[in-house]
C-alpha cells in the first residue's frame, strides 16, 4: 500500500506528522494477529473484484491495505481509541482499524438508500448468522445507536474490518484518479 492511499483516502487529513508516524510504524517488523487476519480476509472476500475509479480491487490488494492500516492505526495493540474525554455523545474509534461509529453509521445509511449497495449479497451472507434481527443485516445495524455501534465495532472484528474496507473503497470509488 502506498502511504498516499492511507493518508489521502483513510486518514484524510494530509497531516505530515501523522504521515511520518505512519511511515515509521510500517518500517517496524510486525505480524498481523491471526484474529485480525481472519477478519481482513472476510472483508477482502466481500469486496474482491470491487470496481473503483481506475479498475478493480483484488482480494490481495484489500488484504494488503487493511493489514497496513491496522499497523498504522493501532499496531494491533488495542481496539478502542485513546482519548481524554468521557464518551457520552461522541464515541471514539474502535477496532484495530480505528473505525469511527459515525463513519460506520454513514456507510450503513448510504447503502440502505442506494439501488447498488456496496454491502450487497456477500455482506449479508457473511454476517447473517451474527445479526439475525430485522429484514437484513444492514437494516439491523441501522437500528443501533452510536453507542451500540461503537461496542459492536469493538467486539466484532469481522464487521470492523469490513467497515474499514468499505470506508476506504467508498473514497476510492469517488476519487477522480488513483494509483493503486
C-alpha positions as CSV (number, residue, x, y, z in Angstrom):
1,X,0.0,0.0,0.0
2,X,1.3,3.3,-0.9
3,X,1.2,5.7,2.0
4,X,-0.7,8.2,-0.1
5,X,-3.7,5.7,-0.1
6,X,-3.8,5.7,3.7
7,X,-3.1,9.4,4.1
8,X,-5.5,10.7,1.4
9,X,-8.3,8.1,1.5
10,X,-8.3,6.7,5.0
11,X,-6.8,9.2,7.4
12,X,-7.9,12.1,5.1
13,X,-6.3,15.0,6.9
14,X,-3.0,15.1,5.0
15,X,-1.2,15.7,8.3
16,X,2.5,15.4,7.6
17,X,3.3,14.4,11.2
18,X,0.8,11.6,11.0
19,X,2.3,10.5,7.7
20,X,5.8,10.4,9.2
21,X,4.4,8.4,12.1
22,X,2.7,6.0,9.7
23,X,6.0,5.5,7.7
24,X,7.8,4.7,11.0
25,X,5.1,2.2,12.0
26,X,5.3,0.4,8.7
27,X,9.1,0.3,8.9
28,X,8.8,-1.8,12.1
29,X,8.7,-5.5,11.7
30,X,5.1,-6.6,12.5
31,X,2.8,-9.6,12.3
32,X,-0.9,-9.2,11.8
33,X,-2.6,-11.2,14.6
34,X,-4.5,-14.3,13.5
35,X,-7.9,-12.9,14.6
36,X,-7.2,-9.7,12.7
37,X,-6.0,-11.6,9.6
38,X,-9.2,-13.7,9.6
39,X,-11.3,-10.6,9.7
40,X,-9.3,-8.9,7.0
41,X,-9.7,-12.0,4.8
42,X,-13.5,-11.9,5.3
43,X,-13.7,-8.3,4.4
44,X,-11.4,-8.9,1.3
45,X,-13.7,-11.8,0.2
46,X,-16.7,-9.4,0.4
47,X,-15.1,-6.7,-1.7
48,X,-12.9,-8.9,-4.0
49,X,-13.3,-7.5,-7.6
50,X,-14.9,-4.3,-6.4
51,X,-14.9,-1.7,-9.2
52,X,-13.2,1.6,-8.3
53,X,-12.2,4.6,-10.3
54,X,-9.2,3.1,-12.1
55,X,-10.1,-0.6,-12.1
56,X,-10.9,-3.4,-9.8
57,X,-9.6,-4.2,-6.3
58,X,-8.3,-7.7,-5.9
59,X,-8.5,-9.6,-2.6
60,X,-4.7,-9.4,-2.3
61,X,-4.8,-5.6,-2.6
62,X,-7.5,-5.3,0.0
63,X,-5.7,-7.6,2.4
64,X,-2.5,-5.6,1.9
65,X,-4.3,-2.3,2.6
66,X,-6.2,-3.5,5.7
67,X,-3.1,-5.2,7.1
68,X,-1.1,-2.0,6.8
69,X,-4.0,0.2,8.0
70,X,-4.2,-1.9,11.2
71,X,-0.5,-1.5,11.8
72,X,-0.6,2.3,11.2
73,X,-3.7,2.9,13.3
74,X,-3.0,0.7,16.4
75,X,0.0,-1.6,15.7
76,X,-2.6,-4.3,16.6
77,X,-2.3,-3.4,20.3
78,X,-5.8,-2.0,21.1
79,X,-9.3,-1.8,19.8
80,X,-10.5,1.4,21.5
81,X,-9.2,4.8,20.5
82,X,-7.4,6.6,23.3
83,X,-8.9,9.9,24.4
84,X,-9.2,12.3,27.3
85,X,-12.9,12.7,27.4
86,X,-15.8,10.6,28.6
87,X,-17.9,9.2,25.8
88,X,-21.4,10.5,26.2
89,X,-22.4,11.8,22.9
90,X,-19.4,11.2,20.6
91,X,-17.9,7.8,20.6
92,X,-14.3,7.1,19.8
93,X,-13.0,5.0,17.0
94,X,-13.0,1.2,17.5
95,X,-11.1,-1.8,16.3
96,X,-7.6,-2.4,15.0
97,X,-8.6,-0.2,12.0
98,X,-10.0,2.6,14.2
99,X,-13.4,2.8,12.6
100,X,-15.4,5.7,13.9
101,X,-19.0,4.8,14.8
102,X,-20.3,7.8,12.9
103,X,-18.4,6.7,9.8
104,X,-19.9,3.2,10.0
105,X,-23.4,4.8,10.6
106,X,-22.9,6.9,7.5
107,X,-21.9,3.9,5.4
108,X,-24.9,1.9,6.6
109,X,-27.3,4.8,5.8
110,X,-25.8,5.4,2.4
111,X,-26.0,1.7,1.5
112,X,-29.7,1.5,2.6
113,X,-30.5,4.4,0.2
114,X,-28.9,3.1,-3.0
115,X,-30.1,0.5,-5.6
116,X,-26.5,-0.7,-5.9
117,X,-25.2,-1.0,-2.4
118,X,-21.5,-1.7,-1.6
119,X,-22.9,-4.0,1.2
120,X,-24.6,-6.5,-1.1
121,X,-25.2,-10.2,-1.0
122,X,-21.7,-11.2,0.1
123,X,-22.1,-8.8,3.1
124,X,-25.5,-10.2,4.0
125,X,-24.3,-13.8,3.6
126,X,-21.2,-13.2,5.7
127,X,-23.0,-11.6,8.6
128,X,-26.4,-13.3,8.5
129,X,-25.6,-15.7,11.4
130,X,-24.3,-12.9,13.6
131,X,-27.1,-10.4,13.1
132,X,-30.3,-12.3,12.6
133,X,-32.7,-9.4,13.6
134,X,-34.7,-7.5,11.1
135,X,-35.2,-8.0,7.4
136,X,-31.4,-7.7,6.6
137,X,-28.1,-7.3,8.4
138,X,-27.8,-3.8,7.1
139,X,-31.3,-2.9,8.4
140,X,-30.5,-4.3,11.8
141,X,-27.3,-2.3,12.0
142,X,-29.2,0.8,11.1
143,X,-31.2,0.4,14.3
144,X,-28.2,0.6,16.6
145,X,-27.3,3.8,18.4
146,X,-23.8,5.2,18.0
147,X,-23.0,3.8,21.5
148,X,-24.2,0.3,20.4
149,X,-22.4,0.5,17.1
150,X,-19.2,1.5,18.9
151,X,-19.5,-1.6,21.1
152,X,-20.3,-3.8,18.1
153,X,-17.2,-2.5,16.2
154,X,-15.0,-3.1,19.2
155,X,-16.3,-6.7,19.7
156,X,-16.8,-7.8,16.1
157,X,-13.5,-7.6,14.2
158,X,-15.1,-9.1,11.1
159,X,-17.6,-6.2,10.9
160,X,-15.0,-3.6,11.8
161,X,-12.6,-4.8,9.1
162,X,-15.5,-4.8,6.6
163,X,-16.4,-1.2,7.6
164,X,-12.8,-0.1,7.4
165,X,-12.6,-1.6,3.9
166,X,-15.9,-0.1,2.9
167,X,-14.8,3.3,4.1
168,X,-11.6,3.2,2.1
169,X,-13.3,1.7,-1.0
170,X,-16.1,4.3,-0.9
171,X,-13.5,7.1,-1.0
172,X,-11.6,5.3,-3.8
173,X,-14.8,5.0,-5.8
174,X,-15.4,8.7,-5.5
175,X,-11.8,9.7,-6.5
176,X,-11.2,11.0,-9.9
177,X,-8.0,9.1,-10.3
178,X,-5.9,6.9,-8.1
179,X,-2.7,4.9,-8.3
180,X,-3.1,1.5,-6.6
